[in-house]
């Protein structure tokens, strides 16, 4: 599927695509941070027939609803392609030495060669978190690597 990106001078950026049934859908990302979900008229692809304005929280919720299943599906497809690759979901227990600390302090990739690809917190998915992302007790960390390396990550997150 092709996603088109269009700069909107003074406004922000628009991404849109056409569904298999011919409906054009887009997201306008305003410079202010607001997001608009737009549905175009089937008869006139330049005319917007419906706009849903989303604040940050609403945009995050929609991304989570649409994105979380896609992340899992992509990881599952990757497992089928790469023998020996696994993904695991590891909790950050209340007693973890990394609860309340930035992810980078755990040095997971350096110590194990496994990668943290997402963190799920209170139902919200944070895909590809950076080293400054703070872990919280109760987070679920999605880790990709070998069985051995992901087991090492579980030990690091639980015991340090």
Secondary structure by P-SEA (a helix, b strand, c coil): cbbbbbbbccbbbbbbbbcccbbbbbbbbccccccccccccccccccccbbbbbcaaaaaaaaaaacaaaaaaaaaaaaaacccbbbbbbbbccccccccccccccccccccccccccccccccccccccccccccccbbbbbbccaaaaaaaaaaaacc
